[in-house]
Amino acid sequence: MNKQRMIEEIEKYRGKLVRFKYNGSRNQIEEFYGTIENTYNSIFTIKIKDSNSIKSFSYNDVINKTLQIFI
């Protein structure tokens, strides 16, 4: 899957509550629910449910399966 197609797919779910699974450094796995807030050319932002924090990820994180999105 290329980057442009990934941007289009993520844009479809903007504003909806989605489950995410992030495989961070040293195999630390973090699962959370959040809403896709904004999409930009290189990154997209997620507002974490039940928190005021916002995380940003690149589209390559999804393509490389570092970040998994469960709709």
Contacts in CASP RR format, 6 or more apart in sequence:
PFRMAT RR
TARGET T0000
AUTHOR 0000-0000-0000
METHOD contacts of the structure
MODEL  1
MNKQRMIEEIEKYRGKLVRFKYNGSRNQIEEFYGTIENTYNSIFTIKIKD
SNSIKSFSYNDVINKTLQIFI
1 63 0 8 1.000
3 59 0 8 1.000
3 60 0 8 1.000
3 63 0 8 1.000
6 59 0 8 1.000
6 62 0 8 1.000
6 63 0 8 1.000
7 39 0 8 1.000
7 59 0 8 1.000
10 36 0 8 1.000
10 39 0 8 1.000
10 44 0 8 1.000
10 59 0 8 1.000
10 62 0 8 1.000
10 69 0 8 1.000
11 39 0 8 1.000
13 36 0 8 1.000
13 69 0 8 1.000
13 71 0 8 1.000
14 36 0 8 1.000
14 37 0 8 1.000
14 38 0 8 1.000
14 39 0 8 1.000
15 35 0 8 1.000
15 36 0 8 1.000
15 37 0 8 1.000
16 35 0 8 1.000
16 36 0 8 1.000
17 33 0 8 1.000
17 34 0 8 1.000
17 35 0 8 1.000
17 49 0 8 1.000
18 33 0 8 1.000
18 34 0 8 1.000
18 35 0 8 1.000
18 36 0 8 1.000
18 69 0 8 1.000
18 70 0 8 1.000
18 71 0 8 1.000
19 31 0 8 1.000
19 32 0 8 1.000
19 33 0 8 1.000
19 34 0 8 1.000
19 69 0 8 1.000
19 70 0 8 1.000
20 31 0 8 1.000
20 32 0 8 1.000
20 33 0 8 1.000
20 34 0 8 1.000
20 46 0 8 1.000
20 67 0 8 1.000
20 68 0 8 1.000
20 69 0 8 1.000
20 70 0 8 1.000
21 29 0 8 1.000
21 30 0 8 1.000
21 31 0 8 1.000
21 67 0 8 1.000
21 68 0 8 1.000
21 70 0 8 1.000
22 29 0 8 1.000
22 30 0 8 1.000
22 31 0 8 1.000
22 32 0 8 1.000
22 57 0 8 1.000
22 61 0 8 1.000
22 66 0 8 1.000
22 67 0 8 1.000
22 68 0 8 1.000
23 29 0 8 1.000
23 65 0 8 1.000
23 66 0 8 1.000
23 67 0 8 1.000
23 68 0 8 1.000
24 30 0 8 1.000
24 66 0 8 1.000
32 48 0 8 1.000
32 49 0 8 1.000
33 48 0 8 1.000
33 49 0 8 1.000
34 46 0 8 1.000
34 47 0 8 1.000
34 48 0 8 1.000
34 49 0 8 1.000
35 46 0 8 1.000
35 47 0 8 1.000
35 49 0 8 1.000
36 44 0 8 1.000
36 45 0 8 1.000
36 46 0 8 1.000
37 44 0 8 1.000
37 45 0 8 1.000
37 46 0 8 1.000
37 47 0 8 1.000
37 54 0 8 1.000
38 44 0 8 1.000
38 45 0 8 1.000
42 58 0 8 1.000
42 59 0 8 1.000
43 56 0 8 1.000
43 57 0 8 1.000
43 58 0 8 1.000
43 59 0 8 1.000
44 56 0 8 1.000
44 57 0 8 1.000
44 59 0 8 1.000
45 54 0 8 1.000
45 55 0 8 1.000
45 56 0 8 1.000
46 54 0 8 1.000
46 55 0 8 1.000
46 56 0 8 1.000
46 57 0 8 1.000
47 53 0 8 1.000
47 54 0 8 1.000
48 54 0 8 1.000
48 55 0 8 1.000
57 67 0 8 1.000
61 67 0 8 1.000
62 68 0 8 1.000
62 69 0 8 1.000
END
